[in-house]
Amino acid sequence: MKPLAPLALVLLLAACGQGDSAPGAVTPGEEKALNEAAEMIESQRLNPSAFPPIAPAPAVQGTENAAAKAN
């Protein structure tokens, strides 16, 4: 029985296989799909000039001197 133990160990380790990719890596097909999705999103972005300018918020009465009093 003992002479078979090393052989069994070698066979078990060989069955594990050596994958080409790390755990959590994407396949080439998934990578292509992700790249295509990113291109679609980028092509739909609006130019910042498409938005109207934002007016500054009005100052609240009584807060101008609050910082000076705190110091």
DRENGURO-698893 format. One record per residue: x, y negated, z negated of N, C-alpha, C, O in turn; residue in one letter. Coordinates in steps of 0.2 Angstrom, whole numbers, plus 5000, padded with zeros to 4 digits. Layout:
REM residues N
XYZXYZXYZXYZa;...
This chain:
REM residues 71
500450065000500050005000500449945000500349895003m;501049944996501449884996501749865003501849805004k;501949915007502249895013501749855018501949815022p;501149865017500649835021500449765018500149725022l;500649745012500549675010500849625014500449575015a;501449625016501749575020501449565027501349515029p;501249625029500949625036500249595035500049555040l;499849605030499249575029499249505028498849465030a;499749475024499949405023500049375030499749315031l;500449405034500649375041500049365045499949315048v;499649425045498949415049498549365046498149335050l;498449355040497949305037498249235039497849195040l;498849225038499149165040499049145047498949085049l;499149195052499049185059498349175061498249135065a;497849195057497149185058496949115057496449085059a;497349075052497249005051497248965057496848915057c;497748975061497848935067498148875065498148845060g;498448845071498748775070498348725075498448735081q;497948685072497548645076497948585078498448565075g;497848555084498248505087498048435083498448385084d;497448435080497248375077497248375070497148425067s;497348315067497248315059496548315057496048305061a;496448335051495748335048495448265049495748215047p;494848265052494448205053494548175059494348115060g;495048195063495248165069494648175074494248225074a;494548135079494048135084494348175090494948175092v;493848205094494048245100494048195105493848135105t;494448215111494448165117493748145119493748085121p;493248185119492648165121492348115116491948065118g;492448125110492148075105492548005106492247955105e;493148015107493547955108493347905114493247845113e;493147945119492847915125492247875123492047825125k;491747915120491147885118491147825114490847775114a;491647825109491747775104492047715108491847655107l;492447725113492747665117492147635121492147575122n;491747675124491247655128490747615124490547555126e;490547635118490147595114490447535112490047485111a;491047535110491447465108491447415114491247355113a;491447445120491447395126490747365127490647315129e;490247415126489547385126489447335121489147285123m;489647345115489547295110489947225111489647175111i;490547235114490947175115490647135121490647075121e;490347165126490047135132489447095130489147055133s;489047115124488447085122488547025117488046995115q;489147015115489346955111489146885114489246875120r;488846845110488746775112489246735111489646745107l;489346685116489846635115489646585109489046565109n;490146565105489946525099489646455102489246425098p;489746435108489446375110488746385111488346335113s;488446445111487746455112487346445106486746435107a;487646435101487246415095487246335093487746305095f;486746315091486746235089487146225084487346265079p;487446165083487846145078487546145071486946125071p;487846165066487546165059487646095056488246075055i;487146065054487245995050487446015043487246065040a;487845965040488145975033487545975029487045935030p;487546005023487046005018487045935014487645915013a;486445915013486445845009486745855002486645904999p;487045805000487345804993486745794988486245764989a;486845834983486345834977486545774973487145764971v;486045734971486145684966486445704959486145754957q;486945674957487145684950487745734950488045744945g;487945764956488445814956489145784958489645814957t;489145724960489745694962490245684956490845694957e;489945664951490345644945490445704940490845704935n;490145764941490145824937490845854937491045874932a;491145854943491845874943492345834939492845854936a;492245764940492645714936492645724929493145714925a;491945734927491845734919492145804916492345804911k;492145854920492445914918493145914917493445954913a;493545874921494245864920494445824915495045814913n;
